Amino acid sequence: MNNIKDRFSIKDLENLTGIKAHTIRIWEKRYNLLEPKRTETNIRYYDLANFQKLLNVSYLNNNGYKISKIATIDSQKIPQLVREIATESNMESHAINAFKLSMLNFDQSLFYKTYDSLLNEKAFQDIFYNILIPFLKEIGLLWQTDTITPAHEHFVSTLIRQKILVNTEKIQAKQMHTSNKTFVLYLPDNEIHELGLMFINYEIIRHGYRSIFLGPSVPIQSLRDIKNYYDEIIFVSYFTVKPEKENLLSYIEEFDDALLKNSNTSFWVLGKMLDGIDKMQLPEHIKPFDSIKALIKEL
């Protein structure tokens, strides 16, 4: 079975590249930049070569090349020109495009090659903040619009998870605790999106704190015993899809009653599920954050 996504609608191209369908049609008709194909039932679609070319055209356009100029460049020379510009200037959007191609083709070697080239120029945390976080946000949108399948998301998430684990292990091997604070990181019941929390774990360790990473789908009652081992605990969680917004306040109240009252314990939390509540009304020992970077600044 061929699992590679090799047919794209114009809406898929819009979702993947950020270029409006109307603009794509103009570029196609006026400058012949793309060559759509047709199914046996005469439905237009774009193949992988069209998608890759559109990514490159968009990259050149964003770096000062007019579409009329790009249209005169030999199609085979466009990828080389993109690579030359990427080595001279900001590689971030080029890297995100490469990661998209890697994901769509289930191309592990392209992922590693792109990541390694970034690592030659940037620290791991810079790669995560400036490239992988924007990329993960795009993945979420692509999944919601059915442009990619869950298999694509799982494939690339596993590769990113590997990189976080490798870098975490490197700093754990030489870690020295500089504080009595202990951070306990977990995800609530049925929450499995752990990449953000894994990176927070990496950053906490890098800053010299003790971190206990419990992982996904941990019930509140399972956190009680940890309080018997440490004097000052900060629980950290990431609400991406759970608890649902209608259950969020009751979850926080249950957490507050079970773990925070009459103790030297606090709770740091972030994630898009928090968008639907009034953060100013949260209990005293619960601190919300708008981003990973904001949380890390609090360390």
C-alpha positions in Angstrom: 0.0 0.0 0.0 1.3 3.5 -0.8 0.8 5.7 2.3 2.3 8.8 0.8 -0.1 11.6 0.3 0.5 12.5 -3.4 -2.7 14.2 -4.4 -3.7 17.7 -3.1 -6.7 19.8 -3.6 -6.2 23.6 -4.0 -7.6 23.9 -0.4 -4.9 21.4 0.8 -2.3 23.7 -0.9 -3.7 26.7 0.8 -3.6 25.0 4.2 -0.1 23.6 3.7 1.5 26.8 2.3 -0.6 29.6 3.8 -1.1 31.0 0.2 -4.7 31.8 -0.6 -6.4 29.6 -3.2 -7.2 32.7 -5.2 -3.5 33.7 -5.3 -2.6 30.1 -6.3 -5.0 30.2 -9.2 -3.6 33.6 -10.4 -0.1 32.3 -10.3 -1.2 29.2 -12.1 -3.1 31.0 -14.9 -1.0 34.1 -15.3 2.5 32.6 -14.8 2.0 28.8 -15.4 3.8 28.1 -12.1 1.8 25.0 -11.5 0.5 22.2 -13.6 -2.6 20.6 -12.1 -3.7 17.2 -13.2 -7.1 15.6 -13.5 -8.6 12.3 -12.2 -10.4 9.9 -14.4 -13.6 11.7 -13.3 -12.1 15.1 -14.4 -11.5 16.4 -10.9 -8.5 18.7 -10.7 -5.7 17.9 -8.2 -2.0 18.8 -7.6 0.7 16.2 -7.2 3.6 16.3 -4.8 5.9 18.0 -7.3 3.4 20.9 -7.6 3.2 21.1 -3.8 7.0 21.2 -3.4 7.3 23.8 -6.2 4.7 26.0 -4.5 6.6 25.8 -1.2 9.8 27.0 -3.0 8.0 29.7 -5.0 6.4 31.0 -1.8 9.9 31.0 -0.1 11.5 33.0 -2.9 8.5 35.4 -2.9 8.9 36.0 0.8 12.6 36.7 0.3 12.1 39.5 -2.2 11.6 37.8 -5.5 8.7 39.0 -7.6 6.4 36.3 -9.0 7.1 37.6 -12.5 10.8 37.0 -12.0 10.3 33.5 -10.4 8.2 32.5 -13.4 11.2 33.0 -15.7 13.5 30.8 -13.7 14.0 27.2 -14.9 11.9 24.9 -12.6 14.9 22.7 -12.0 17.0 25.6 -10.7 14.4 26.9 -8.2 15.3 24.3 -5.4 19.0 25.2 -5.7 18.2 28.9 -5.5 16.1 28.3 -2.4 19.0 26.4 -0.8 21.4 29.2 -1.5 19.1 31.8 0.0 18.5 29.6 3.0 22.2 29.3 3.8 22.7 33.1 3.5 19.7 34.2 5.6 17.1 32.9 8.0 16.6 29.2 7.6 13.5 28.9 9.7 10.8 28.9 7.1 12.9 26.7 4.8 13.3 24.2 7.6 9.6 24.2 8.4 8.9 23.5 4.7 11.4 20.6 4.7 9.7 19.2 7.8 6.3 19.4 6.1 7.7 17.4 3.1 9.3 14.9 5.5 5.9 14.4 7.3 3.9 14.1 4.1 6.3 11.5 2.6 7.0 9.7 5.9 10.6 10.6 5.0 12.7 10.0 8.2 16.0 10.8 6.5 14.8 14.2 5.3 13.7 15.0 8.9 17.1 14.0 10.3 19.0 15.8 7.6 17.0 19.0 8.2 17.4 18.8 11.9 21.1 18.1 11.8 21.7 21.1 9.5 19.8 23.3 12.0 21.9 21.9 14.9 25.0 23.1 13.1 23.8 26.7 13.5 21.5 26.7 16.5 21.2 25.4 20.0 18.5 22.8 20.6 16.2 25.1 22.6 16.4 27.7 19.8 15.4 25.1 17.3 12.4 24.1 19.4 11.2 27.6 20.2 11.7 29.1 16.7 11.0 26.2 14.4 9.5 23.2 16.0 6.8 25.0 18.0 5.5 26.9 14.9 5.7 23.7 13.0 3.7 21.8 15.6 1.0 24.6 15.6 0.8 24.2 11.8 0.4 20.4 12.2 -2.6 21.0 14.5 -4.3 23.2 12.0 -3.5 20.8 9.1 -5.0 17.9 11.1 -8.1 19.8 12.0 -8.7 20.6 8.3 -8.2 17.0 7.2 -5.1 18.1 5.1 -3.1 15.4 6.9 -4.0 12.2 8.6 -3.3 11.1 12.2 -0.6 8.9 10.8 1.3 11.9 9.6 1.0 13.6 13.0 2.2 10.5 14.9 5.1 10.0 12.5 6.6 13.4 12.9 5.7 13.7 16.6 7.7 10.5 17.3 10.8 12.0 15.6 10.5 15.2 17.6 10.0 13.2 20.8 13.2 11.3 20.1 15.1 14.6 19.8 13.7 15.9 23.1 14.6 12.7 24.9 18.2 12.7 23.5 18.8 16.2 24.6 17.2 15.7 28.0 19.4 12.7 28.6 22.5 14.7 27.8 21.8 17.3 30.4 20.6 14.8 33.0 23.9 13.0 32.9 25.6 16.1 34.3 22.8 17.7 36.3 23.4 19.4 39.6 20.3 20.6 41.6 20.6 24.2 42.6 17.2 24.5 44.4 14.9 22.7 46.9 12.1 23.1 44.5 10.8 19.9 42.8 8.7 20.1 39.6 6.3 17.3 38.9 5.1 17.2 35.3 2.0 15.3 34.2 -0.9 15.3 31.8 -4.5 14.8 32.9 -6.7 11.8 32.1 -7.0 11.1 28.4 -4.5 13.9 27.4 -1.8 12.4 25.3 -0.2 15.5 23.6 3.1 15.4 25.6 5.7 17.1 23.4 5.2 20.5 25.0 5.4 19.1 28.5 8.5 17.1 27.5 10.3 20.2 26.4 9.3 22.0 29.6 10.9 19.0 31.4 14.1 19.6 29.4 14.2 23.3 30.2 13.5 22.7 34.0 16.4 20.3 34.1 18.6 22.6 32.1 17.9 25.4 34.7 19.2 23.1 37.5 15.9 22.0 39.1 14.8 18.5 40.0 12.0 17.4 37.6 9.8 14.3 37.9 8.2 13.5 34.5 5.1 11.3 34.9 3.8 11.6 31.4 0.3 11.4 29.9 -3.1 10.5 31.4 -2.4 10.7 35.2 -5.4 10.8 37.6 -5.3 13.5 40.3 -5.4 10.9 43.0 -2.2 9.3 41.7 -0.4 12.6 42.5 -1.1 12.5 46.2 1.7 10.1 47.2 4.4 12.4 45.7 3.7 15.0 48.4 5.2 12.6 51.0 8.6 12.7 49.4 9.3 16.5 48.8 8.7 19.6 50.8 8.2 22.1 48.0 6.4 20.9 44.9 5.3 22.7 41.8 3.0 20.6 39.6 3.1 21.4 35.9 0.5 20.3 33.3 -0.4 21.1 29.7 -4.1 21.1 28.7 -4.2 20.7 24.9 -7.5 18.8 24.5 -8.3 17.7 28.1 -10.1 18.5 30.3 -12.8 19.8 28.0 -13.6 23.5 28.6 -17.0 22.6 30.3 -15.1 20.4 32.8 -12.0 22.5 33.3 -13.1 24.6 36.3 -14.4 21.5 38.2 -11.1 19.7 37.4 -9.1 22.7 38.8 -11.3 22.8 41.9 -10.7 19.1 42.5 -7.0 19.5 42.0 -7.0 22.4 44.4 -8.9 20.5 47.1 -6.8 17.3 46.7 -3.3 18.8 46.5 -2.9 22.5 47.1 -4.8 23.5 50.2 -2.8 23.8 53.4 0.5 22.9 51.7 3.6 24.4 50.3 2.5 23.3 46.8 1.5 25.1 43.6 0.2 24.3 40.2 1.5 25.8 36.9 -0.6 25.1 33.9 -0.8 26.1 30.2 -2.5 25.0 27.0 -5.3 26.1 24.7 -8.1 24.6 26.9 -7.4 27.6 29.3 -8.6 30.0 26.6 -12.2 29.6 27.6 -11.9 30.5 31.3 -11.3 33.7 33.3 -7.7 33.2 34.5 -8.0 35.9 37.1 -10.5 33.8 39.0 -8.2 30.8 39.5 -7.3 29.8 43.0 -4.3 31.4 44.6 -1.8 28.6 44.1 -2.7 28.0 40.5 -0.7 30.0 37.9 -1.6 30.0 34.2 0.8 30.7 31.4 0.2 31.7 27.8 3.3 29.9 26.4 6.2 27.6 27.2 8.6 30.5 27.0 6.5 32.5 29.6 6.6 29.5 32.0 10.3 29.1 31.6 10.9 32.7 32.4 9.3 32.1 35.8 12.0 29.6 36.8 
